[in-house]
Amino acid sequence: MGISEKIEELSKKADEKDRERARENIKKILTYLEDYDVEGLEELLSEIKDLSKSDLYKKLIIAVTTKDKFELDADYLEKLEKLLRRRMLKIAFDNLRMGGFLTFIFTDSVITFKDILTLYTFIESVYYMNLDRPANWDDTLNVNFSGLDERLIFALDDFDTVNFDDLPEPTPEYFQKLRKVRWNKKAKKLYEKLTRLMLETQDLVCEHTGFTVWNSNYAPTEDVFIQVLSACSAVNDGRVEIEAEDVIRAYKTFFKLIKTNVTKYKAIPERIKWLEKQNGYLVCHDCGGYYQLQPGESPDDFSDTCECGGELKYYEDIDWLLEKKEDSKSEEVINKNSKAT
């Protein structure tokens, strides 16, 4: 046997040893979790067992860790950036801490703006996982403007059955509550055990060591996704403390989402109609002032009230206003000439 063959054999033995270790750790965690009296936990553990035996989890991990899933040129990225300044992300940005090392050190915030961004990263990955072709611009619009984000945040595991019109509008108050969310001890313990169980399952499914998984993009992405949904579950129930039931519901949402072909959720036309529409004006009838909307801007992005206190209204064109202003100027000139004579 040559050196290369010996190395390959040792590698196979090491891989099998790692898989056996993962199986043993999974058994220990499952045994520990059997003592937890939380509704829905038994069903959830069954889901995890099934996941470890299917190709779905590996497919998801590959999708999350694939770079440049949506290849967009600079022009498209500029348009997308302007669109993303609206609605959910804008409200989240204005009302949550940014996140990062300093936030972690100096605050006990569970949810930050960067965590909300990870929610979109995960949705994007699940969408990409269900494509049998390269992703394009329309796919990007579907991911960001289909309302799937709101379905997940407000309806969680009922995201696929809820009537979209029945969902509440994202508000600053909602994200201010998310900012205050904290763990209770029982929920945090359950979350940590389930996180460890999923890590071991990743090792088993991907057939490599935990070191590689920890250094991939996948484990942190799943972790943050579960935290965000757990926090949303609490806030939706009028609480700012995450309970064990919230963690269970977050995982139920996770499993249903990855089993759903989310490419069926298409961009809502009203949310992207301003993308190509470059003309349009906000007009104040009190002072006569007006503002021309820029590409990607919507009247919804602005207050309904002018700086003078008058009401702002949207018009596709303002020829009538410009003509009115010209007529007013003509009248002023006539009046001045009359007074002069």
RASUL-V535052 format. One record per run of one state. SS is the DSSP state (H for helix, E for strand, L for the rest). FROM is the first residue (numbers start at 0). TO is the last residue. If there is no record, write none. Layout:
SS & FROM & TO
SS & FROM & TO
This chain:
L & 0 & 1
H & 2 & 32
L & 33 & 39
H & 40 & 51
L & 52 & 54
H & 55 & 64
L & 65 & 68
E & 69 & 69
L & 70 & 72
H & 73 & 83
L & 84 & 85
H & 86 & 94
L & 95 & 99
H & 100 & 105
L & 106 & 111
H & 112 & 128
L & 129 & 133
E & 134 & 134
L & 135 & 135
H & 136 & 144
L & 145 & 146
H & 147 & 157
L & 158 & 162
H & 163 & 165
L & 166 & 170
H & 171 & 179
L & 180 & 180
E & 181 & 182
L & 183 & 183
H & 184 & 205
L & 206 & 208
H & 209 & 213
L & 214 & 216
H & 217 & 235
L & 236 & 239
E & 240 & 241
L & 242 & 242
H & 243 & 257
L & 258 & 260
H & 261 & 263
L & 264 & 267
H & 268 & 271
L & 272 & 279
E & 280 & 283
L & 284 & 288
E & 289 & 291
L & 292 & 297
H & 298 & 300
L & 301 & 303
E & 304 & 304
L & 305 & 309
E & 310 & 314
L & 315 & 317
H & 318 & 339
L & 340 & 340
